[in-house]
Amino acid sequence: MRLAYITNTSLKESSGGGSGVNFATYNHLKDSFDTDYYLINPRQDFKSKVTSVILKKLHLKRNYHHFSDFRLNNVAKQFQDIRGDFDAYFFHGFTQWIDTNPIKPYFCFNDACFATYVEIYNDKKEFQSNDLNRIYKKEAKWLKNAEKVFFRSEWALNETKKAYNLEGENFLNVGVGGFIDIPERDIYKSDYKFLFISREFKPKGGEVVLKAFRVVKEKYTNIEINVVGDAPPEGFINDYGVRYIGFVDKKNEVEKRKLLEIFNSSFALLHPTKKDINPLVLIELAYYGCPAISSNSFAIPEYIIDGQTGFLLQDETDEQELAEKMEYLIVNRDAYLNMRKMARRNAIKNNTWNAVGNRIVNVINNK
């Protein structure tokens, strides 16, 4: 089979997140099919962007300029210029392609639909409802016409069905993998070093984490916490036992080694997030045997088996509940060590790119 792989992301970007998914997906496809890589960079719609900025400054509802008709149409024109005798197309992502009209079967892969993205990452009230609905309708139609729509979680798949009132008969959850080296074994020893890692401190539950840490620290003075990524407020950063690492560039070998050392020595990952879809950090730490305490929302319950590979919080804003789970892991040593084994086993069995790639390839082969 000959595939055209359509993306808006360069293969030079491959550190994680969307760029990592793009890199991993393409490499699995090219190993199984005759696959051509097409990078489409849409023109910016400056008029729509300026209009949106002005409306926001005037505190008026604005347009969603990133997916304006002008920009979507430009993408469609670039897609039409692709030449080749392909059996099918494979799209990285959804929304940027919704004005394309492929004449051959097409597949696509994403973490969530546009409606879900807006609900989680944007303030929906900022945007004109008719402009959002324009995008919703186009995306719903485009997804319905796809040969197969691959999702990274069952949660996102069901959210898309609800948002767009679709049966989703062509939808399939294939999961997702992490973007970190999988160690040969768990080499954790005995320290009580908790870990919080995020690009956005507050939305990911950073304040709740450090408040819970204060509570547990009063009773267990030998515990520590590494904070990687976005900086905590000054009121927390100077707390005894809090070690702020900062952002780590995994493309830099020295910084990557430092991150792997942190992963190897982490006692538990704390992630009481209020703003997420499928946090890959849960999977990546699980490769190292590190259990997680996280929110019982989004796709998180698909990566954490409550009470076996970590804990799911009923209220991610409650530092007392988080502190109780942290203390349980400290006190119940045998249960904790078994949890490490289960976390690593579950992640390596279900949440690697080899597993995800094989699921996608098998579906395409059997279409």
Disulfide bonds with the S-S distance in Angstrom:
none
